Amino acid sequence: GELTSSAIEVSSNGDMATRVGADENGIGYVSLSTDFAANGVTPLSFEGVEPSEETVLDGTYGMQRPFMFVTRASGDYESDEKEQLIAAFLDFLQNSTEGMLVVESAGGVVDPESGTAWAELAANHPIVNQDNSSITIATCGSTSVEGTLRAALEAFQPLAGNFQFTMNQTGSGDGYKRVLGS
């Protein structure tokens, strides 16, 4: 249906959890990593399946929102080196066992057993073997991934020429606008 005049728009995962927890009729969508008890919210079963790391990873919990990465279009970066470095980071984050272990240890829900050793993946990214200290990667978007993203960037820095990074996690809706320079 349509939004009602009493609907509340929120700016982040944490804000959603706080607002829903404060409203006995509240309902909203938050990440599995949300501290449900601290916010006074209850995760909902969907089609008879309870949300858990296992049911999210195996796909049986059907109400889930995968995180998407948005980057500049190929060739639209300020340098080829920056484009290559970001591609290497995304490979580390999404596909390497080491990257997934970092995300998992920072509270993210991933399956490190499905990963590939970074040494094997790094061979596809020669950019990581040079001094990248003059390159800065800027992130923005979802507040719910700030901790895992920071941990992954910090772990990747020494593996990729000691690049710099800045973070401005202001919400999912804001992420794509900032990537486009809006």
Buried (B, 14 or more C-beta within 10 A) or exposed (E): EEEEEEEEEBEBBBBBBBBBBEEEEBEBEBBBBBEBEEBBBEEEEBEEBEBBBEBBBEEBBEEBEEBEEEEBEEEEBEEEBBBBBBBBBBBBBBBBBBBBBBBBEBBBBBBBEEBBEBEEBBEEBEBBEEEBEEBEBEBBBBBBBBBBBBBBBEBBBEBBBEBEBEBEBBBBEBBEEBBEEE
